[in-house]
Amino acid sequence: MVAAEQDETVDTAAGGTNPAEPPAEPQLSADERALRKLKMCRWLVLLSTMLALPLAMVAAVPTTDRTLWTLLVVTTVQFPFLIAASLVVAEPKRWAYYILLVGTPVSLVVLVLAISQGAWMMVPANVLIAAAFIPLSESTVRGYVHKNDRTLADIRAGR
């Protein structure tokens, strides 16, 4: 019986496959990695922005603090731009990419001000929005957007 157990371990080692190792993922090209990052940013910003406005309202409405009301106004102005940009950024559209590059650091400023004011309801959504800035600012993503952006003239010309 001991010999049979030893043979089983030898057989699995001889086969060259270890069942404990996960299968290797296929290698992705730089464009595929950039598109994957854009899609991840799209969902991250879209869902976080949908959370940011109601949470800003919950934090600001019961108070008379002018800073919190200013943060609510900034979040309200930022809301339609970030929603529209996050919906089309993976196509890729250069204007949407630039709006997200501006909107995500704005959320970082709102995050810092919310922490300093003790508006803890505004923190989670703004952390997630600000986190999208890191993959968006990578050179591979920027190059992918600039290379694959199609303007209306390109579409009409059939390119």
N, C-alpha and C positions, 0 to 999 in steps of 0.2 A: 504494500500500500504506500509506503514511503517512496519507493522507486517510481510509482505512477505519478505522485505529486511532483517529484523532481522532473519527470519527463514533460509534464504540462508546463512548468515554468521554462524549461528549455525550449519547448515548441513555440511559445509566445515570443521569447527572445530571438529565436531563429527567424521568425517571420518578419521581424523588423518593424512591426507596428506595435505601438504601446496603446492599449485601449484607454489609458488615463489621459493621454495627450489629446487636446482638441484638434480637429482638422485645421490645417493651415488655410488662411483666407487667401483668395487670389490677389495678386498684386494689382493695384489700381493705378491708372495713369494720373498724372498731375491734374488734368482736367476733371477726371472723375472724382478725385479727392476734393478739389475746389467746389465742384457742384454739390457734393455731399455736405460740405461745410456750409454752403449757402442754404441748402434745404434745412439743415439743423438750425441755422440762425433764423430762417423764416419762421419756423414753428416756435422757437424760443421767444422771439420778439412778438409774434402775433398773440400768443397766449399770455405772455407777461404784460403786454400793453392792455389787453382786455381786463386783466386784474388791477392794473395800476390806477385807472380812473375811479372805479368804485371804492378802492381802498383809500385813495386820496380824498374822496368825498367824505368817507367815514371819519377820517382823521381831521379834516378841516371844518366841516359844517358845525359841529357842536362848540367850536371855539370862536374867539374874536381875535385871535393872533393873526396879524397881517402877514407874517412870513408863511404860515401854513396856507393862508388864502392865496398868496402869491404862488406857492408850490402847486396848489390846485389849478390855478390858471395856466401855469406852465404845462402841467400834465394834460389839461384839457386841450390846449393848443397843439401839443405834441401828439395826442392820440390819433387824429385822422391821418396825419402824415406817416406815422409809424405803421399804422394798419395798412394803408395803401402800399407803402414801400415793401412791407414784409410779404404781401400777397404776390408781388411780381418780381421780387429780387432774384429768384432762382431761374427766371426765364433766359438770360439775365438782362436786366435793364440798368443802364448806367445811372440814371436819375435816382432809382430806388436804392442803389448801392450808396450813393452820396448822401441821401437822406438818412439812411441807417448809420453811416459814418458820423453824421452830425448829431443824430438823435440819441445814440447810445452814450456818448460822453455827457450829454445834457442830463440823462437819467442818473449818471454818476454824481453830478452836481446836486440834483434833487435828492439823491440818496444821502449825501453828506449833510445837507441842510436838514433833512428829515431826522437824521440821527441826532444832530445838534439840538433840534427842537423837541426831541422825544416823541416824534410822530412814528411810532413803531409799526403802525399799519401800512405805512408807505414803503418800508424797507424791503420786504421780500420781492415784490414785483420789480422795483428799481434795481435791485441786485442782479436779477436775471436779465433785465434789458441791458444793463451795463456789461454783463459778462459776454454778450454777443459781440462786443467791440473787438475782442482779442482775435477770434477767427476772421472777422471781416477785414482787419487791418493787415493780414498776412499778404505777402507779395504774390503768392500763387493764386489766391482768391482775386486780388486786384487785377492781375494779369488775365485771368479767365474772364472776368467781367468786361474788361476793355477789349479783349479779343472777340468775344461772342455777342457783344451788344449789337442788336439790329435796330437801326433807325427806320422811320417810316419810308424814307427814300430807298433804303436797302430792300424793304419789303415790296415796294412798288416796282423796283427794278428786277425783282425775282432773285435777289442774292440771299 
